[in-house]
Amino acid sequence: MAINLEKGQKISLDKEAGVKLSKIIMGLGWDAIKSKGFLGFGGKAQDIDLDASCIMFDQQGNQTDAVWFRQLKSNDGSVTHTGDNRTGEGDGDDEQIIVDLTQVPENIKSLVFTVNSFTGQNFSQIENATCRIVNASNNVEVARFNLSTLGSHNAQIMAKVYRHNGEWKMHAIGEIGNGRTFTELMPQITPHL
């Protein structure tokens, strides 16, 4: 049973998954905005391009790499983005970032996951927007974040997955922001490292 994450909550990923995690998936899903036509008929869906990103940091809090729609694989190969979805069409996750925790280099202390609305709509306009962390070995959801309740912001620093005493833990940051890409959120991200 997945935890619905709240801002500031910290969890042990291994403990929540019930097993030692070796691979996780950050899934991002949303639905297109449905506009109403005349008298509620003839409306069409407006495309929304949400983007999932994973930024990698070393022990000193320096960015070492980033996986996002412009770079689909980390330089070390441990983090992979499945590709950019520009509409929100389809069921389930519209974008995924897969992290092989066993392959993340030792010098990497934390991975920060963000979501940005590249097309600029704020989260209150986007239906069924959710982020989730999934145990890739059995496809069981470990944690979930509801983005559609966030209001008039178009970005969120979702969570930090970090090493602590030999295990991977997660801190649900849940901080809202504004920016079309993760680079615009960096001033907000660095205090959480």
Buried (B, 14 or more C-beta within 10 A) or exposed (E): EEBEBEEEBEBEBBEBBEEEBBBBBBBBBBBBBEEEEEEEEEEEEBEBBBBBBBBBBBEEEEBBBBBBBEEBEBEBEBBBBBEBBBBBEEEEBBBBBBBBBEEBBEEBBBBBBBBBBBBEBBBBBBEEBBBBBBBBEEEBBBBBBBBBEBEEBBBBBBBBBBBEEEBBBBBBBBBBBBBBBBBBBBEBBEEBB
